[in-house]
Amino acid sequence: METFIRTIAIIIEVAILAGLAYAILNGVRLTAFTLGIGQRYHKAITGALFIVGVIVTIFFIAHLTAFYPAG
C-alpha cells in the first residue's frame, strides 16, 4: 500500500511540475514572439522549447523517483 501511495504522489507532483514548466516555457515563447522574433523562426523556437520541456519533465521524474521518501 505504501508503494502505491508513493507512486500516486510522484505522479501528482510530476503533473504539477510539468504544468509549471509548460507555463514558464510558453511565457518565454510568447515573449520571444512579442520582441519580434516571429514568423520566420516560429517552428524552430516552439520545437526547441518543446524539447527543453521534455528534458525538464524527465529530470523531474528521475529526481522524484530517486529522492522521494520511501516512508
N, C-alpha and C positions, 0 to 999 in steps of 0.2 A: 504494500500500500504506500509505503514511503517513497519508493521509486516512482510510482505513478504520480504522486503529488509533486515530486521534484520535476518530472517531465512536463507536467501541465504548467508549473511555474516558469520553467525555462521557455516554453512556447509563448506564454503570455508576455514575458519580458522581451523576447526577440520581436514579437509583433509590435510592441510599443516602441522599441528602439528603431526598428525598421521604418515605422511611420514617422518618427522624428527625423531620421536620416533622409527620408523622402522629402519631407517638408523643407529641410535645410537645403538639400541639393536642388529642389525645384526653385527655391528663392534665389540661389546662385544662378540658375539658368535664366530666370526672368530678369535678374539684374544685368546679366551679360547682354541680353537682347535689348533692354532698355538703354544701355550705354552705347548701343549702335553696332554691336557685333551681331548681325542679324541674319538675313535670309541666306547669305552665302554659306555660312558655317552652321546653320541650324541643325542639320542632321549630325554633324561631327560633334558639336557640343552636347547635344542630347545623348548621343551614343557614349561619349566619354563619361558623362555624369552617371549614366546608367551602369557602366562598368564599375565606377567608383562606388556606387550604391550597393552593387552586388558584393564587392570586396568587403565593404564595411559590414554588411549583413553577415557574411561568412565569418568575419572576425568576431562579431557579437555571438554567434552560435558557438564558435570554438572557445571563446573566453568563458561563456556561461556554462558550457558543459564541463570545462576543465576546473573551474574555480567555484562553482555554485556549491554551497554547503550541503553535505550529504545528510545531515540530520542531527 
